[in-house]
Amino acid sequence: MNWYYKFLANRPYLLVLSIGIFSFSCIITSYVCNKLPDFSDPTVGFEARGTVIGQRLTAWRNLLEESGISGLITVNPKELIIPRAVEKAKIKALNKNKNSTIRVKKKKNKIKTEEKLSNIRLNKIHFDDDAKFVEDLENSTYLNFTNQWDYGKNLSFMTEEKNQNIVENKAKWSDLRQSKPPSQKINISNGYFCDSPRNEYAHFVITSVNHKKHSSLFDITNLLAICYLEQKLSSIDGYRDICQRPMSSKQCCRPWSLPNYIALLTNKEDCFQINNTDIQFVKQLLIECYPYFDSLKLSNDCTESKCHVPENCSQHNAVFNIIQFLTDVEFINVNESTVFLKETMIFLPIARSSKALSYYHNLDKTVLSNERVKVVAMDLGLKNVLFDECLLTDGWLIALGGFFVIICMWFYTSSLFVTIMAIVAIIFSLGISYFLYTIIFNINFFPFMNLMAVIVIIGIGADDAFIFMKIWKCTLSDHVKSSGIPLANPSATCLSELATTQAQNKEALYNTLRHTLEHATVSMLVTSFTTAAAFYASIFSTITAVRCFGIFAGTLVLVNYLLMITWLPAIVSIKEGLSLKYKCLKLSSLSSSLFKCGKKLESGIINLVTFFPIFWMTLLSIVGILSSIIVLYWPKLQLPDSADFKLFVNDHPFELYETTYKDRFWFEKVYSSTDNFKLPLRFVWGIEPIDTGNYLDPLSRGQLNFDSSFNVSSPESQLWLLNFCKSLKQQQFTSLSYGLLLPNCFIENFIQWMSRRCLDDMSGINRYPCCEDSTFPFNSEIFDICLPESISSLYETPREYFMPGLAGPKFSRRNVSISNNTVYSTVMAIVIEYDSTQFFTMSYTEMSKFVDMVESWFTEILKSAPTGLKRGWFISDLEFYDLQNSLSKGTLLSILLSIGISLLVLLMVTLNIFVSFYAIVTVALSIFTTIAILVCMNWKLNVLESIAVSTVIGLSIDFSLHYGVHYRLCNEPNRQSAAKFAISRMLQPTLMAAVTTIVAGTLMLFSSVLAYIQIGIFLVVVMAVSWIFSTFFLMSTLYLIGPQYGFGQFEFPKFFQNKNDNNCVIKRIDIDNRMVHHQSFASENLISVSELVTSESHELDSLTSSSIIKQLDYTRSSNLPNYKKKYSYPRENSPSIGSIVTVLPDDSINIE
């Protein structure tokens, strides 16, 4: 590497220019070739890929997609007749349309058709309720039912009342077809409201200010206060720009609120005119009508259709809208004469969309409360949009943290130039890493979690810079001392300028760079490699976002390391060659003061460690053990209990709505509540449960793969499938279903359908072989012919009695033949589906029991299946369960893998089993304590927390590595001296790295984005805990029971050792005269080992030196610390150069 050191000393500008051009090229290329990351949906990638359940879910999604019109399969074979008939009709029409007369006639017919269609559209727009009769009467076999993935329901009989309704509907629809289109004038609620409240409108949750005093909102004072608050909401800037307006009016529609509905029902012009009498009237009305709402007799369209409720309950649909949209679910109960309103809702005539963002910003500046009521939550449909915006706007906090790092680094290095260039190196590392991530690795998905790596790399980059500059200063200090120059307080002058002044030639700069890089490269490599390994261990996670973060963060750490050993040395070389003394003088006095304070702090910490080692070992051991109990036993790091991913702080109005108030209102509870949702049991054959997509891209799902061994038409398969359905319905996890469920197990319905007569007496049609003459199990040819016809007839059933579901056979769209209006298509897959007894729950334990129970039963019953049905698989709505399972197992795997790699690196560097063991124990206790603190802060093991747990390993091990390596580097044979040496050399850079990272994390606590806040909390906790444990626990342990006199020390094979290890001659290099002198050592010219390390430079003994622990015989008594150094040699005589320094005292010491 001598050529590289000479290149740095002679051509630093060329290296800096090359790196700068390369970095800018990477940044520009990434910007031009790729779109900027899109964070509009921050939850993309929060799913497990590659797991057994994950692959089945992907195969299931592909099956649903391929069941569409343009897919490979169909659920209704007769659908295939229509495209072919249309194609033939087009060809026939093209052959006939050869003259202009026909074309003119066609054009006229087209115009007439469009007019008719336009009339029909108008009827559909303005008679939405009546247009439903089309669906009831005109049962088209060829509708696209594949988009309706609701669970199928079937009715096996028709009552006379329903038959009469159908007849009436036919007559009514006939009249409607002949009627004229209605007028465009909207007349809802007599013009009081423009529409009915809906979830698509922006809505606000209102509560009482003094809700702790049990004040109901349903009184005159609170209702008037709500009215005033409603007026404030509608008078904020930007409201009139986006509000909905009635036709032929410039005024905004009236908001939907409880006071406004009371005014409507009592014939008041606005809500300010209501009184106690009006309130009591409406309250009594709600009490009387609530039983109809509870029994589902009252609906939202009673003004257009009969609801069989009293007229006053259906007037203006007011009662339904108040109970459904405007009052909480506990507002009123059946058979109770009192009401108590805790929360109410205001709906504004504003669409829930990104257009309301500017209106929200104005809302955020307004106090949304008065003396009685306040807005506590809202839903404007802006959660993802606002999050995307806040990711950028809160970036100033990251910049502020970077600015603090610059200030600290400036004081530490005494050079603004070096400080700025170090920050530029961090910026370049981000650009190069993004280039490698997107262009070289070809990963298109960039989750917002990757932004967390920016905060982490600021701390890691600063740590590397502090270590490099520490070693650089030590080397310069040693060079000045070896030159015989009397040195004052290092803080009073700039050592770099002083040393450069004394060493005017390139040889001195070359030697200084060589010594610095020989030690800094190894030290930074150890920490960078272990940190990158901790990040790369996340690749073994099955969650897409976690994998992508691990790849990007690990690459970022390695790129930053490469820049720290190339860019930063070149910058320091340039700085030493420039006249920058004036920049140093500006900070000289302040640096001197800070240096003195730092020395006092350093002295105090060293005394705390050396005076009370037993105290620190005991205290921190107890803390670590208790933390492990918290993490592993109780309360443990819990899995997430909500499928909603939080984006903002808990008290943000958007998050409060999602987590607290969403299920407090009936219109949201109906759709979001899982209380009555039973998990489906779906068993699939014919499809391979594999995911061939790119696991690093959430949008890449691969293709649908069919099972080549699948065969359901054989008699053995038919018999086994029938027995399977019977056995399934008898299991305890299967919900009992009554009536004929046509799509659930198609084989049962198919057997019944095949029992029909072969000859139809009415039409004279011969149905053979699809009739009673064929017996079960049917011949394979008969099964293939009759099954498509059976399923097609099922889909011709009126939808009032049959709704297409997910179950049933799936037919090929390609392998099709049509003869005499009969479709012959191959069965590509089948799905058997029933409801289970298990309700959907967020509890991982309950879901795990359910999945294990079904899987064990299904695996056992598949053992008796014929070859064509051996490869079936089970699936349900298990996305969230699979995420929980992946988080629990993947995080543990990452932790174990990271600790294993760190231990291996420690052993390779220190070659001492005890130092490595103590360091790993320290890291383990740090990890347990960090996670325990986070558990006490109510953290759940969600995706972000999983990334944080993986990151804690890489950040926790750095400080322990520094201390352990420098303990190993010390030339002193006893443990106390080695511990003092390590802590005195590494205390300053580790403390500076910890402080800068903690401050950067603290600044993130002021963000409104929950992810930024959590990563800030995490950085503060992990850096504080890891520094405390490494400084006080590890150093106290080494001070008390650390290895000494080479105990537990290994060595590399002699092949890796320097050939000159046995040379007992020191070469003294005279820099000024370039003269080489050989000098032998005698007993009267002794050099004490303890004196050698008193110079700050001797922390730099090379890691590659084969005999750092001297080969001395300590069997005889000696008093080495009493020896005095009689000669001072230049740094070039250090053992790190390749020669070994052997101490020769008197005859009391034997040399081995």
C-alpha positions, 0 to 999 in steps of 0.5 A, spaced: 500 500 500 506 504 499 504 507 492 497 509 495 500 513 501 505 516 496 499 518 491 495 521 497 501 525 499 503 527 492 496 527 488 491 529 493 487 534 489 487 528 483 484 523 488 479 528 491 477 531 484 476 523 481 471 522 487 467 528 486 466 527 479 464 519 480 460 521 486 456 527 482 456 522 476 452 517 480 447 522 483 446 525 476 445 518 473 440 516 479 436 522 478 435 522 470 434 514 470 429 513 476 423 517 478 424 520 485 421 515 490 414 516 491 411 515 499 404 517 497 402 510 500 407 509 506 405 502 508 407 499 501 411 493 502 409 492 509 407 485 508 411 478 508 413 475 501 416 468 501 413 465 507 408 459 506 402 463 507 405 469 503 406 465 497 399 462 498 396 469 498 400 471 492 398 465 488 390 466 491 391 474 488 393 471 481 388 466 481 383 472 482 386 477 477 386 471 472 379 470 473 377 476 470 375 478 463 382 478 460 385 473 464 387 465 463 381 462 466 373 463 467 368 461 472 362 461 467 364 457 461 358 460 457 362 467 458 366 464 452 360 464 447 359 471 447 366 474 445 366 469 439 359 471 437 361 478 437 367 477 433 363 473 428 358 478 428 364 484 426 366 480 421 360 479 418 358 486 418 365 488 415 363 484 409 356 487 408 358 494 409 361 496 403 357 501 400 356 508 403 348 507 403 349 502 408 354 506 412 349 512 412 344 508 415 348 505 420 350 512 422 343 514 423 342 508 427 348 509 431 345 516 433 338 513 435 342 508 439 346 513 442 340 517 444 336 511 447 342 510 451 343 517 453 335 517 456 337 510 459 343 513 462 339 519 465 334 514 468 339 511 471 342 517 474 336 520 477 332 514 478 338 510 482 333 506 486 329 504 481 334 502 476 335 496 481 329 493 478 334 492 472 338 487 476 332 484 479 329 482 472 334 482 467 339 476 469 344 477 464 349 470 464 354 474 461 355 480 466 362 481 469 361 477 476 369 476 477 369 483 480 364 481 485 368 477 490 363 477 496 361 470 499 356 467 496 349 466 498 343 462 495 336 461 496 333 455 495 325 457 494 321 463 493 315 466 497 309 468 494 310 475 497 317 476 493 314 473 487 308 478 487 314 484 488 317 481 482 311 482 478 310 489 480 317 491 479 316 489 472 310 493 471 314 499 474 320 498 470 315 498 464 312 504 466 319 507 467 322 505 460 316 509 457 317 515 461 321 522 460 327 523 464 326 527 470 328 534 471 335 536 473 333 539 479 335 537 486 330 536 491 333 533 497 330 534 504 326 540 501 332 544 499 335 544 506 341 539 505 344 538 498 345 530 499 345 525 505 352 525 509 356 520 507 363 517 508 366 520 502 365 527 505 370 530 510 368 529 517 370 532 524 369 529 531 366 533 536 366 532 544 365 536 550 371 540 553 369 538 560 367 531 558 370 528 565 364 532 568 359 527 564 356 533 560 352 530 555 352 534 548 345 533 547 343 540 551 341 547 548 348 550 550 352 544 547 348 544 541 349 552 540 356 551 541 357 546 536 353 550 531 358 556 532 364 551 531 360 549 525 360 556 523 368 557 524 369 551 520 366 553 514 369 560 515 376 558 514 380 560 508 380 555 502 373 552 504 369 556 499 374 554 494 373 546 495 366 546 498 360 542 494 354 547 491 347 546 489 346 547 482 344 554 480 347 557 486 354 560 489 353 558 496 356 552 499 351 546 501 349 546 508 354 542 513 351 536 516 350 536 524 346 535 529 344 542 530 342 543 523 338 536 523 334 539 529 333 545 525 330 541 519 325 537 523 323 543 527 322 547 521 327 552 523 331 556 518 338 555 522 341 551 528 342 558 532 334 558 532 333 552 536 331 551 543 329 546 549 323 545 546 326 543 539 331 539 542 326 535 547 322 533 541 327 530 537 330 527 543 323 523 544 323 522 536 330 518 536 328 514 542 321 512 539 324 510 532 331 507 535 328 500 535 326 500 528 334 502 526 336 497 531 332 492 527 334 494 520 327 496 518 330 503 518 334 505 512 337 511 508 332 511 502 325 511 506 323 517 502 323 513 496 321 506 498 317 503 503 321 501 510 315 499 514 316 504 519 312 510 522 312 516 517 315 521 522 321 516 523 322 516 515 321 524 514 327 527 510 331 520 513 333 525 518 333 519 524 337 514 520 342 520 518 342 522 526 343 515 528 348 512 523 352 518 522 352 524 527 351 520 534 356 515 537 354 508 538 352 509 545 348 515 544 341 511 545 340 504 547 333 499 546 328 500 551 331 506 555 328 513 555 334 517 556 340 519 552 347 521 553 351 524 547 359 523 548 361 525 541 358 527 535 360 528 528 360 534 523 360 533 516 362 538 511 360 538 504 368 537 502 370 531 498 375 527 502 381 528 497 388 531 496 384 538 494 383 539 501 390 540 503 391 547 503 384 547 507 387 543 512 393 547 513 389 553 515 385 549 520 391 547 523 393 554 524 386 555 527 383 554 534 378 549 533 374 549 540 370 554 544 368 554 551 363 548 551 366 543 545 372 542 541 374 538 535 378 532 537 379 528 531 378 529 523 378 525 517 379 529 511 382 523 506 389 527 507 393 522 511 398 519 506 398 526 502 400 529 509 405 524 511 408 525 504 409 532 505 411 532 512 417 527 510 420 533 506 418 539 511 421 536 517 427 534 513 430 541 517 430 537 523 435 532 520 439 538 517 439 541 524 442 535 527 447 535 521 449 542 523 450 540 530 455 535 528 458 540 524 459 544 530 462 539 534 466 536 529 469 543 527 471 544 535 474 537 535 478 538 528 480 545 529 479 545 522 472 548 518 475 545 511 476 538 514 469 538 517 465 541 511 469 536 507 467 530 512 460 532 511 460 532 504 463 525 504 457 523 508 452 526 502 456 523 497 455 516 500 448 517 500 448 519 493 453 513 491 449 508 495 442 510 492 446 509 485 448 502 487 441 501 490 437 503 484 442 502 478 446 496 480 442 492 484 436 494 480 431 495 486 425 499 484 422 500 490 424 505 495 420 505 502 420 511 506 424 507 511 430 508 507 430 515 510 431 512 517 438 510 514 440 518 513 439 519 520 443 513 522 449 515 517 450 522 520 452 518 527 456 513 523 460 518 519 461 522 525 464 517 529 469 515 523 471 522 522 472 522 530 476 516 530 480 518 524 482 525 526 484 522 533 489 517 530 491 523 525 493 528 531 496 522 535 501 521 529 502 528 528 504 529 536 508 523 536 512 526 530 513 533 533 516 529 539 520 525 535 523 531 532 525 534 539 521 540 538 518 542 545 510 542 545 506 546 549 498 545 551 496 541 544 489 546 545 493 552 544 496 551 537 493 547 531 498 541 531 497 540 524 499 546 522 505 546 527 507 539 524 506 541 517 511 547 518 516 542 521 516 537 516 517 541 509 518 535 505 513 530 502 516 524 506 514 527 512 507 527 510 507 520 507 510 517 513 504 521 517 499 518 512 501 511 512 501 511 520 494 514 520 491 509 515 495 503 518 491 504 524 485 508 522 483 503 516 483 497 521 479 500 526 474 503 522 473 497 518 471 493 524 466 497 526 463 499 519 463 491 517 460 489 524 454 495 523 453 493 515 453 486 517 447 487 522 444 491 517 445 486 511 442 481 516 435 484 515 435 481 508 433 474 511 427 478 513 421 476 509 418 483 509 419 487 503 420 494 507 425 491 512 429 487 506 430 494 502 432 498 508 437 492 510 440 493 503 440 500 503 443 501 510 448 496 509 451 499 502 451 506 505 455 504 511 460 500 507 460 506 502 461 511 507 467 507 510 470 507 503 470 515 503 473 515 510 479 512 507 480 515 501 476 522 501 478 524 508 485 522 508 486 526 501 482 532 504 487 532 510 493 532 506 490 538 502 489 541 508 496 540 511 499 543 505 495 549 505 496 555 509 489 555 513 492 558 520 487 563 520 482 559 520 485 555 526 486 562 530 479 563 530 477 557 534 484 557 538 482 560 545 475 557 545 478 550 543 483 551 549 477 552 554 473 546 551 480 542 551 481 543 558 473 542 560 474 535 556 480 533 560 477 534 566 471 530 564 475 525 561 479 524 568 473 524 572 470 518 568 476 514 568 477 515 576 469 513 576 471 507 572 478 505 576 475 507 583 469 503 583 469 497 578 465 492 582 460 497 583 459 498 576 459 491 574 454 489 579 449 495 578 449 494 570 449 487 570 443 487 575 440 492 570 441 488 564 439 481 567 432 485 569 432 488 562 432 481 559 426 479 563 422 484 561 424 483 554 423 475 554 418 474 560 414 479 561 411 484 559 415 482 552 416 485 546 409 485 543 407 484 536 402 489 533 395 489 535 392 493 529 393 492 522 393 500 521 400 503 521 401 509 525 404 515 521 403 521 526 403 522 533 398 519 538 395 526 539 394 528 532 387 528 529 388 523 524 391 518 528 386 519 534 380 518 528 383 512 526 385 509 533 380 512 538 373 515 534 373 511 528 369 505 531 365 510 535 360 511 530 355 506 526 357 508 519 364 506 520 363 501 525 359 497 520 365 497 515 371 496 520 369 492 525 371 485 525 366 483 531 362 479 526 367 477 521 368 469 520 375 467 517 373 463 510 376 456 509 378 456 502 382 450 499 385 450 492 387 445 487 390 446 481 394 452 482 401 452 485 402 456 491 408 459 489 410 467 488 415 468 482 415 475 483 421 480 485 420 479 493 424 486 493 418 489 489 411 489 492 408 490 485 411 484 482 407 478 483 409 474 478 404 469 474 399 464 475 402 457 475 398 451 474 399 444 477 400 439 471 399 433 476 392 436 477 386 432 475 379 432 478 375 428 473 377 421 475 372 417 479 377 417 484 378 424 485 370 425 485 369 420 490 375 423 495 372 430 493 365 428 496 368 425 502 372 431 503 366 436 503 363 431 508 369 431 513 370 438 512 363 440 514 364 435 521 370 439 523 369 443 529 373 449 526 367 449 520 361 454 521 354 450 520 351 453 514 343 452 513 340 451 506 343 449 499 350 453 498 351 452 491 358 454 490 361 452 496 362 444 494 360 444 487 361 436 487 355 436 491 350 440 487 353 437 481 351 430 483 344 433 484 344 436 478 346 430 474 340 426 477 335 430 472 331 426 467 334 425 460 328 426 456 325 433 457 317 431 456 316 439 455 321 441 450 323 434 447 330 435 449 335 429 450 340 431 456 344 425 455 349 424 458 348 429 463 342 426 466 340 420 471 343 415 466 350 417 468 351 414 475 356 417 480 362 417 480 362 419 473 366 417 467 372 422 466 369 424 459 362 425 462 365 429 467 368 434 463 362 434 458 357 435 464 361 440 469 361 446 464 354 445 463 352 445 470 356 451 472 353 455 466 346 453 468 348 455 476 350 462 473 343 463 469 340 462 476 337 469 478 341 473 482 336 474 487 337 467 489 344 466 487 350 470 488 357 468 485 362 467 490 369 465 490 368 457 490 367 452 484 371 450 478 375 454 474 375 453 467 380 455 461 379 460 456 384 457 451 383 450 451 375 451 449 371 448 444 364 450 442 359 445 439 351 446 438 351 452 443 355 447 448 362 449 451 367 444 452 372 447 457 378 444 461 377 445 469 384 448 471 383 449 478 377 448 484 376 452 490 372 449 496 370 454 501 366 454 507 365 459 513 370 458 519 368 458 527 374 463 528 372 470 528 378 475 525 382 477 531 389 481 532 391 476 537 397 472 534 396 466 539 388 465 537 390 466 530 396 461 530 392 456 534 386 456 528 391 456 522 395 450 526 388 446 527 386 447 520 393 445 517 394 439 521 387 436 519 388 438 512 395 435 511 392 429 514 386 428 510 391 429 503 395 423 505 389 419 502 388 423 496 389 421 489 395 423 485 391 428 482 389 432 488 395 431 492 397 438 492 392 442 495 393 448 500 389 452 505 388 459 505 384 464 508 385 472 510 391 471 514 395 477 511 396 480 518 397 474 521 403 472 516 406 479 518 406 478 525 409 471 524 414 474 520 416 480 525 417 475 531 421 470 527 425 474 522 427 479 528 430 474 532 434 471 526 437 478 524 439 479 532 442 472 532 446 472 526 448 479 527 451 477 534 454 471 531 458 475 525 460 481 531 463 475 535 467 472 529 470 479 527 472 481 534 475 474 535 479 475 528 481 482 530 483 481 538 485 474 537 483 473 545 477 469 547 476 473 553 476 480 550 471 478 545 467 474 550 466 480 555 465 485 549 459 480 546 456 480 553 456 487 554 453 488 547 448 483 549 446 487 555 446 493 551 441 490 547 436 487 552 437 494 556 435 498 550 429 494 548 427 493 555 426 501 555 422 501 548 418 496 551 416 500 557 415 506 552 409 501 549 413 500 543 410 494 539 414 490 534 411 493 528 415 494 521 419 500 524 420 497 530 423 491 527 428 495 523 430 499 530 431 492 533 436 490 527 439 497 527 441 497 535 446 491 534 450 495 529 450 501 533 451 498 540 457 494 538 461 500 535 464 502 542 465 496 545 469 494 539 473 500 540 475 499 547 476 492 546 481 493 540 485 498 544 485 494 550 488 489 546 493 494 543 496 496 549 503 494 550 502 493 558 502 486 560 497 487 566 490 488 566 489 495 570 494 499 565 491 496 559 484 498 561 487 505 563 490 505 556 484 503 552 479 508 556 484 514 556 485 513 548 478 512 546 473 516 551 474 522 547 472 520 540 466 515 543 463 520 547 463 525 541 460 520 537 455 518 542 453 526 544 452 528 536 448 522 535 444 523 541 443 530 540 441 529 532 436 524 535 433 529 540 432 534 535 427 529 531 423 528 537 420 535 535 417 532 528 410 531 527 412 524 523 411 518 528 417 514 524 422 520 525 420 521 532 421 513 533 427 513 530 429 519 534 427 516 541 431 510 538 438 513 537 437 517 544 436 510 547 441 506 544 447 511 544 446 512 551 445 505 553 451 502 549 456 508 551 454 507 558 455 499 558 461 499 554 465 505 558 463 503 565 461 495 564 466 493 559 472 497 562 470 495 569 470 488 567 477 488 563 480 492 569 478 487 574 478 480 570 481 482 563 486 477 560 493 479 562 500 476 560 498 473 554 492 469 557 487 467 552 491 469 546 491 466 540 496 468 534 495 467 526 500 462 523 507 464 522 505 464 514 501 471 516 507 474 520 512 478 519 519 475 517 523 480 521 519 479 528 525 476 531 529 482 529 532 485 536 535 491 532 531 498 532 532 502 526 533 509 527 531 513 521 533 521 521 528 524 517 532 531 516 539 527 514 536 521 511 541 517 515 540 510 517 543 508 524 544 501 527 544 501 534 544 495 539 541 495 546 545 494 552 543 493 559 545 500 561 540 503 555 534 500 557 527 502 555 521 501 559 515 498 556 511 503 561 514 509 558 513 507 551 506 508 552 506 514 556 506 518 549 499 519 546 502 516 539 503 509 542 495 507 542 497 506 534 501 499 535 499 496 529 493 491 529 497 487 524 503 486 528 504 479 530 507 480 537 503 486 540 503 482 547 511 481 548 514 474 549 517 475 555 518 470 561 515 473 567 517 467 572 522 472 575 520 478 579 521 484 576 519 492 577 518 494 570 514 501 571 521 503 575 525 503 569 526 510 565 527 511 558 533 514 556 532 515 549 527 518 545 526 515 538 522 517 532 515 514 530 518 510 525 521 506 530 515 503 532 513 496 532 508 497 527 513 498 522 515 491 522 520 490 527 519 488 534 521 492 540 524 487 545 526 490 552 532 488 555 533 489 562 538 486 567 539 478 567 532 477 571 528 477 565 529 471 560 528 472 553 524 466 550 
